[in-house]
Amino acid sequence: MINFNKIFYFPILILLSIVFLAGCGEDEEPSGCNSLNWTADLNDELTALSTAISNFGQEPNEANCNSYRQALLAYVNALRPYGNCQGLTGQNRVEWQKLIDEYEEDLNEMDCSDL
């Protein structure tokens, strides 16, 4: 069975987490490490995710579920480089990586055929 509560709230948790990365070093990639303007780096992924969430919310079928899952996977993959920000160190970096890996695994195991 799909754990939609966990999957649905994931983008919100990640968005809040990125705010804490604003203090990263200037020479690090991605550019979002340098400012709170990280949404510019993730604009395509956020747009696709927003569309997928809306489509799935309006019509929760297998095709829309798969689109939602793919949009979330693309978003998770786009977030991965933020784990390399200099401001994310020690246990915070470990927790970041754990969170990203956990959600990627959950999304890969998500079966939309249950709908």
Contact map, one row per residue, 1 for C-alpha under 8 A:
1110000000000000000000000000000000000000000000000000000000000000000000000000000000000000000000000000000000000010010
1111000000000000000000000000000000000000000000000000000000000000000000000000000000000000000000000000000000000111010
1111111000000000000000000000000000000000000000000000000000000000000000000000000000000000000000000000000000000000000
0111111100000000000000000000000000000000000000000000000000000000000000000000000000000000000000000000000000000000000
0011111110000000000000000000000000000000000000000000000000000000000000000000000000000000000000000000000000000000000
0011111111000000000000000000000000000000000000000000000000000000000000000000000000000000000000000000000000000000000
0011111111000000000000000000000000000000000000000000000000000000000000000000000000000000000000000000001000100000000
0001111111100000000000000000000000000000000000000000000000000000000000000000000000000000000000000000000000000000000
0000111111111000000000000000000000000000000000000000000000000000000000000000000000000000000000000000000000000000000
0000011111111100000000000000000000000000000000000000000000000000000000000000000000000000000000000000001000000000000
0000000111111110000000000000000000000000000000000000000000000000000000010000000000000000000000000000000000000000000
0000000011111111000000000000000000000000000000000000000000000000000000000000000000000000000000000000000000000000000
0000000011111111100000000000000000000000000000000000000000000000000000000000000000000000000000000000000000000000000
0000000001111111110000000000000000000000000000000000000000000000000000000000000000000000000000000000000000000000000
0000000000111111111000000000000000000000000000000000000000000000000000000000000000000000000000000000000000000000000
0000000000011111111100000000000000000000000000000000000000000000000000000000000000000000000000000000000000000000000
0000000000001111111110000000000000000000000000000000000000000000000000000000000000000000000000000000000000000000000
0000000000000111111111000000000000000100000000000000000000000000000000000000000001000000000000000000000000000000000
0000000000000011111111000000000000010000000000000000000000000000000000000000000000000000000000000000000000000000000
0000000000000001111111100000000000000000000000000000000000000000000000000000000000000000000000000000000000000000000
0000000000000000111111110000000010000000000000000000000000000000000000000000000001001011000000000000000000000000000
0000000000000000011111110000000111110000000000000000000000000000000000000000000000000010000000000000000000000000000
0000000000000000000111111000000011100000000000000000000000000000000000000000000000000110000000000000000000000000000
0000000000000000000011111101000011000000000000000000000000000000000000000000000000001111000000000000000000000000000
0000000000000000000000111111000011000000000000000000000000000000000000000000000000001110000000000000000000000000000
0000000000000000000000011111000011000000000000000000000000000000000000000000000000000000000000000000000000000000000
0000000000000000000000001111100000000000000000000000000000000000000000000000000000000000000000000000000000000000000
0000000000000000000000011111111010000000000000000000000000000000000000000000000000011100000000000000000000000000000
0000000000000000000000000011111110000000000000000000000000000000000000000000000011011000000000000000000000000000000
0000000000000000000000000001111110000000100000000000000000000000000000000000000011001000000000000000000000000000000
0000000000000000000000000001111111100100100000000000000000000000000000000000000000000000000000000000000000000000000
0000000000000000000001000000111111111111100000000000000000000000000000000000000001000000000000000000000000000000000
0000000000000000000011111101111111110100000000000000000000000000000000000000000001001000000000000000000000000000000
0000000000000000000001111100001111110000000000000000000000000000000000000000000000000000000000000000000000000000000
0000000000000000000001100000001111111100000000000000000000000000000000000000000000000000000000000000000000000000000
0000000000000000001001000000000111111110000000000000000000000000000000000000000000000000000000000000000000000000000
0000000000000000000000000000000100111111100000000000000000000000000000000000000000000000000000000000000000000000000
0000000000000000010000000000001110111111110000000000000000000000000000000000000000000000000000000000000000000000000
0000000000000000000000000000000100011111111001000000000000000000000000000000000000000000000000000000000000000000000
0000000000000000000000000000000100001111111000000000000000000000000000000000000000000000000000000000000000000000000
0000000000000000000000000000011100001111111100000000000000000000000000000000000000000000000000000000000000000000000
0000000000000000000000000000000000000111111111000000000000000000000000000010010000000000000000000000000000000000000
0000000000000000000000000000000000000011111111100000000000000000000000000000000000000000000000000000000000000000000
0000000000000000000000000000000000000000111111110000000000000000000000000000000000000000000000000000000000000000000
0000000000000000000000000000000000000000011111111000000000000000000000100110010000000000000000000000000000000000000
0000000000000000000000000000000000000010011111111100000000000000000000000010000000000000000000000000000000000000000
0000000000000000000000000000000000000000001111111110000000000000000000000000000000000000000000000000000000000000000
0000000000000000000000000000000000000000000111111111000000000000000000100000000000000000000000000000000000000000000
0000000000000000000000000000000000000000000011111111100000000000000100110010000000000000000000000000000000000000000
0000000000000000000000000000000000000000000001111111110000000000000000000000000000000000000000000000000000000000000
0000000000000000000000000000000000000000000000111111111000000000000000000000000000000000000000000000000000000000000
0000000000000000000000000000000000000000000000011111111100000001001100100000000000000000000000000000000000000000000
0000000000000000000000000000000000000000000000001111111110000000000100000000000000000000000000000000000000000000000
0000000000000000000000000000000000000000000000000111111111000000000000000000000000000000000000000000000000000000000
0000000000000000000000000000000000000000000000000011111111110001000000000000000000000000000000000000000000000000000
0000000000000000000000000000000000000000000000000001111111111001100100000000000000000000000000000000000000000000000
0000000000000000000000000000000000000000000000000000111111110000000000000000000000000000000000000000000000000000000
0000000000000000000000000000000000000000000000000000011111110000000000000000000000000000000000000000000000000000000
0000000000000000000000000000000000000000000000000000001111111001000000000000000000000000000000000000000000000000000
0000000000000000000000000000000000000000000000000000001111111101100000000000000000000000000000000000000000000000001
0000000000000000000000000000000000000000000000000000000100111111100000000000000000000000000000000000000000000000001
0000000000000000000000000000000000000000000000000000000000011111110000000000000000000000000000000000000000000001111
0000000000000000000000000000000000000000000000000000000000001111111000000000000000000000000000000000000000000001000
0000000000000000000000000000000000000000000000000001001100111111111100000000000000000000000000000000000000000000000
0000000000000000000000000000000000000000000000000000000100011111111110000000000000000000000000000000000000000001000
0000000000000000000000000000000000000000000000000000000000000111111111000000000000000000000000000000000000000001000
0000000000000000000000000000000000000000000000000001000000000011111111100000000000000000000000000000000000000000000
0000000000000000000000000000000000000000000000001001100100000001111111110000000000000000000000000000000000000000000
0000000000000000000000000000000000000000000000000000000000000000111111111000000000000000000000000000000000100100000
0000000000000000000000000000000000000000000000000000000000000000011111111100000000000000000000000000000000000000000
0000000000000000000000000000000000000000000010011001000000000000001111111110000000000000000000000000000000000000000
0000000000100000000000000000000000000000000000001000000000000000000111111111000000000000000000000000000000100000000
0000000000000000000000000000000000000000000000000000000000000000000011111111100000000000000000000000000100100000000
0000000000000000000000000000000000000000000010000000000000000000000001111111110000000000000000000000000000000000000
0000000000000000000000000000000000000000010011001000000000000000000000111111111000000000000000000000000000000000000
0000000000000000000000000000000000000000000000000000000000000000000000011111111100000000000000000001001100000000000
0000000000000000000000000000000000000000000000000000000000000000000000001111111100000000000000000000000000000000000
0000000000000000000000000000000000000000010010000000000000000000000000000111111110000000000000000000000000000000000
0000000000000000000000000000000000000000000000000000000000000000000000000011111111100000000000000001000000000000000
0000000000000000000000000000000000000000000000000000000000000000000000000001111111100000000000001001000000000000000
0000000000000000000000000000110000000000000000000000000000000000000000000000011111111000000000000000000000000000000
0000000000000000010010000000110110000000000000000000000000000000000000000000001111111000000000000000000000000000000
0000000000000000000000000000000000000000000000000000000000000000000000000000001111111001000010011000000000000000000
0000000000000000000000000001100000000000000000000000000000000000000000000000000011111101000000000000000000000000000
0000000000000000000010011001110010000000000000000000000000000000000000000000000011111111000000000000000000000000000
0000000000000000000000111001000000000000000000000000000000000000000000000000000000011111100000000000000000000000000
0000000000000000000011111000000000000000000000000000000000000000000000000000000000001111100000000000000000000000000
0000000000000000000010010000000000000000000000000000000000000000000000000000000000111111110110000000000000000000000
0000000000000000000000000000000000000000000000000000000000000000000000000000000000000111111111000000000000000000000
0000000000000000000000000000000000000000000000000000000000000000000000000000000000000001111111000000000000000000000
0000000000000000000000000000000000000000000000000000000000000000000000000000000000000000111111100000000000000000000
0000000000000000000000000000000000000000000000000000000000000000000000000000000000000001111111110000000000000000000
0000000000000000000000000000000000000000000000000000000000000000000000000000000000100001111111111000000000000000000
0000000000000000000000000000000000000000000000000000000000000000000000000000000000000000111111111100000000000000000
0000000000000000000000000000000000000000000000000000000000000000000000000000000000000000001111111110000000000000000
0000000000000000000000000000000000000000000000000000000000000000000000000000000000100000000111111111000000000000000
0000000000000000000000000000000000000000000000000000000000000000000000000000000100100000000011111111100000000000000
0000000000000000000000000000000000000000000000000000000000000000000000000000000000000000000001111111110000000000000
0000000000000000000000000000000000000000000000000000000000000000000000000000000000000000000000111111111000000000000
0000000000000000000000000000000000000000000000000000000000000000000000000001001100000000000000011111111100000000000
0000000000000000000000000000000000000000000000000000000000000000000000000000000000000000000000001111111110000000000
0000000000000000000000000000000000000000000000000000000000000000000000000000000000000000000000000111111111000000000
0000001001000000000000000000000000000000000000000000000000000000000000000001000000000000000000000011111111100000000
0000000000000000000000000000000000000000000000000000000000000000000000001001000000000000000000000001111111110000000
0000000000000000000000000000000000000000000000000000000000000000000000000000000000000000000000000000111111111000000
0000000000000000000000000000000000000000000000000000000000000000000000000000000000000000000000000000011111111100000
0000001000000000000000000000000000000000000000000000000000000000000010011000000000000000000000000000001111111100000
0000000000000000000000000000000000000000000000000000000000000000000000000000000000000000000000000000000111111100000
0000000000000000000000000000000000000000000000000000000000000000000000000000000000000000000000000000000011111110000
0100000000000000000000000000000000000000000000000000000000000000000010000000000000000000000000000000000001111111000
1100000000000000000000000000000000000000000000000000000000000000000000000000000000000000000000000000000000001111110
0100000000000000000000000000000000000000000000000000000000000110110000000000000000000000000000000000000000000111111
0000000000000000000000000000000000000000000000000000000000000100000000000000000000000000000000000000000000000011111
1100000000000000000000000000000000000000000000000000000000000100000000000000000000000000000000000000000000000011111
0000000000000000000000000000000000000000000000000000000000011100000000000000000000000000000000000000000000000001111
